Amino acid sequence: MVTKRTEEIKNDKIQRILGIYTKLMDGKTVNKQEIAARYNVHPRSIQRDIKDITDFLERDELNTGVFNSVIYDKNADGYRLQYENVYKLSPQQILAICKILLDSRAFVKEEMSEIIDKLIYSAVVKDDQPQVEKLIQNEEEHYVELQHKTRFLNKMWDIGQAIQNQNYIEIEYKRGDNEIKKRKLKPAAIMFSEFYFYLTAFIDDKNLCENFDVANDPFPTIYRIDRIQNLKILDQHFRVLYSSRFEEGEFRKRVQFMYGGKLQTVRFKYKGPSIEAILDRLPTAKIEKHEDGVYTVKAEVFGKGIERWIRGQGDAVEVVG
């Protein structure tokens, strides 16, 4: 039979263990003698409590992916928590991601700061947060947002849902010449390239498609998401067979500067300082010949953006038949 005194002792132990556990989780050091005096128990009881906490943390590893252990710190004369979260990113990884985000200039300044602050707070150990913040402080302070100054994350999310559920969408799109065009689209993918997020989609208008440079073009058209003035998700669905689904990764290898157009093969000679940079820029590029420091390169690309890129290389690139 459980007596009232037994129940009180049990409750006292639970409260004591929770107190020690909370202190450890807060990053504080637990001194066995001090805790024993505080709870008016023998230090051996505190030792057993710490053993119980250690056993719990070891069992919890499989569920959380967080490898926690309670270690004795000689310098601090007490026990503290040491942990490694295999599911969370390291400070080094977070620093790299923050640098990439800032360099992308993809969001308005306020939104970028909010994303980075949340990223650091949620993924970096508290003690390491100031160091990460300091390493990106200068770039964050001097961050220059893009001219469109548009928040579009909610819009991009809605487009993503339409892609996943295969809903038609209707958009009003502001072109570079400020003309507004209305389109009914089958959304295919969301992509990012050089400052901007883009929607790739197929136009659901046969008469309109016949007037394009490439009639009945099998490739999607491309729209900057920040230029979509109005977006409507339609109840109407389209169906894409798995065998004919849009291969975003393959398309991304061949598209340059997110310009529309047809799929084509280009061949050029390169006599610049780094062929590696060319191969990185054009993932489909293959070296056909290397002679006297000149590379002959062939690449399969989509759209007219390749023409602009070639012109920008100056004398380092020469188009050949």
N, C-alpha and C positions, 0 to 999 in steps of 0.2 A: 504494500500500500504506500502511495506517495504522500508523504507528510507535507504540511505547509512549509516547514523549514527546508525540506529538500527542494521544494518548488522555488523558494526564495534564493537558495544557493544557485540553482540552475539559471534563474533569471539574472542574478548578479554576474554569473560567468558570461552569459550571452551579451549583456551590456558591456562588460569589460572587453570581450573579444571584438565587439563592434567598434568600441572606442579605439583600441589598438589598430584595428584594420583601417579605420578612417584616417588615423594619424599617418600610417604608412602610405596610404593612397594619396595623401596631401603632400607627400615628399618629405615628411618630417622624420626625425630620428627618434626611436623609442629606446629610452634608457630603462633597463629592467628594474633597477633599484627604485627609481623615481615612480614608475608606474605601480610597482608593488606597494609603495608607501601611500600612493594616492588612493588605491582601492583597498588598502589594509589587508593585503594577502602576502603570503610568502613568495619570494622571488622565483621559487620553483614553479609556482602556479602560473606566473607570467611566461616562464620558459615553455610550459605546456601549451599555453595559449598561442604563443608564436609558432609552436610546432603544428597546432591545429590549423592556423592560418596558412602555413607553408603547404600542408597537405591539401588544403582546399584549392590553393593556387595551382598546384601541380595537376589536380584533377580537372581544373577549369581550362587548362591549356588546349585540350582537344576541341573544346567548344568555341573558344574565342580566338585562338591563334596568337594569344598574348602569352609570352613565356615570362612569367613573373617569379621572382625568388626573393626571399628575405635573407639578407646577408648581414653579418656582423662587421661594423665599420670601427676598426681600432681607434682611428683618429678622432671619431665623433663619440666614442665610447657608448655605442648603442647600435640598434638594428635599424636597417633602412631597406626600402624596396628597390630592387634592381629589375628592370624589365626590358624586354625587346618585343615589339609588336611586328610580326612578320606580314601582317596585312596592311600596315600603315607605311607610308613613304618615309624615307630617312630625311634629315635636314638637308643633306646634299641634293637629294632628288627634288625636294620642294624648292630649293634655291634655283635649280636648273629650270623647273617649270615656271617659276615666277619670272625669271629672266626671259624665257620664251614668250610668255604672256605679254610682258611689257614691250618687248620688241615687236610683237605682232600689231600693236596699236589697234586692236580689233574693237575695243569698247570705249565708250565715253569715259572721261577721267574718273568720275564718281563711281561708276560701275566697276571699273578696273580695280580701284582701291578696295572696294567692297569684296570683290572676288578674292583678291590676294590676301586681305586680312582674314577672311574666313578660312582660306586654304591653310594659312600658317597656324591659325588658332586651333583648327580641328585636326591637323596632321602632324604637328611638330610638338615634341616634348616641351613643357613650359620653360624649362631652363635654357633650351636652345632657341626659343622664339626671338629674344632680343638680338641674337647674333645674326639670324636670317634677316630680320627686319633692317638691321644696320647695313647689311651687304646690298640691299636693294633700295635703300632710302634715297640715294641721290637720283637714281633713275625714276623712282616713283614721284619725287618732288618736281622733276623737270619733264614729266610725261606730257606729250603733246597729242591730244585727241584728234581724230580725223575730222574733216570739214563737215561731214553729214550730221554729226552730233545727234545721232539717233539711237535710242534704246530699242533693241529688236529681239531680245532673248525669248520673250513670251511668244512672239510671232514665229520665231525659229522652232520653238517647241511644238507649236500647233502644226507647223509644216511637217515636222518629224512624225507626229501622230497620224497625219493624213497619209504619209508615205507608208507607215506600218500597217494602217487599216485599209490602204488602197482606196482612199476617197479622192474624188475629183476636187480640185480647188479652183476658185475664181479669184483673179488678182487684178488690181489696177496698178500698173507699173510705170514709174517715171523714168524715162530714158535719159541718156546723157544730154540730149538737146532739150530737156524739160517737157517733151511731149508725153502725155499720158496714154498708155495703151491698156486695153482690157483684154484679158486672156483667160480661157478655160483650159486647165492643164491637168495632166496626169503627173504628179510629182514623183521624181525618181530618186533623188539623193540630195543631201546637203554637203557642201564641200567648202574648204577654206583655202584661199590663195592670196598671198601678198596684200595684207590688210583687211580683206573683205570675206564675208561668208556669202556663198552662192547657193541658189537653188537650181538644180538641173531637172528639167521637166519636158514632157512631150506635149505639144500643142494638140488639142482636140478640135481641130478645124481643118478639114481636108482642103477646102477652097483657099484658105490662107496659106497652107503649106505648099500649094502648087505654085505660088508666086515667089517662093524662096529661091535663093541661089542654087540650092540642091533640092529639086522637087522630090517629095516623099522621103525626105531625109530620115534615115533610120537612127540618127543620133539626136540626143536631147538639145533643147535650147537652154540658154544660161541666163540667170537673173540674179543681180545683187540683191540680197535680202533687205538691206537697208533702204533700197529704192522702191520696195513694195509698199505702196501707199495704203491700200486696203486689201485685206485677205478674207476670203469666205470659204469655209470648209463645206462642201456640198454633201448632201445625203447620198448622192449617186456614187456607186462604186465601179471600179474597173478591175479587171482580172489580169494578172500576169503569170503565165506558166513558169514554173521553176526553170525549165530548159531555155526560156527566152528572157529571163530576168535581167535587169540592168546590172552589169558588172562594174560597180563604182571604182574598185581598185584598178581594173584594167583600163577604164576610161581615164582615171587620174594619171596613169603613166604617160598617156598620149596627149593630154591637154596642156597648152601653154598659155598663160596670161588670161585664162577663162574667156577666150573669144570663140564664138561659134564658127561653123564651117564644116568642111568634109574631112574624112580621114584620108591622109596622104602620106607618101614616103618622100623624105627629103634626103639628099646626099650633098655633103659639103666637105671642103678641105679645111682643116684647122691647124694654124701655126702659132697659137698662143702659148702662154707659159704653163698652163695646167690642163691637160686632157681630163684629169680627174674631175675638175669642176664641170666640164662639159657632160661627162657621163652621169654626174650627179643631177645636173639640170634636166637632162633628157634620159629618163630611165629606160627607154627602148633603144637607145643608141648602141650601135655595134661598130667597132673599129674594123674596117675592111683592109686598110693598108697603113703602114707606118714607114716613111722613107725620108731621110734627111731632115728629121725633126718635124715633118708635116704628116698629119693624120688624115686619112680619108674616112669619113664617118657616115653611116646610114642610120636614119631613125624614122620610126612610124609615129606621126603626130596628128592631132586633131585640131582643126580650126586655123584661123588666120594669124593667131598670135605668134606663131613661129617666125613669120615674116618680120614682125617688129623686133623679135629677139635677134634675128640674124643681122638686121640693120644696126642694132645696138652694139654688135661685136666689132664693128669697123673692119680693119684690114686683117684681123685674126681669123675671120671666116669668109670663105669663098664658095658660093653655091656651084655645084657641078651637076651635069646631066645624069 
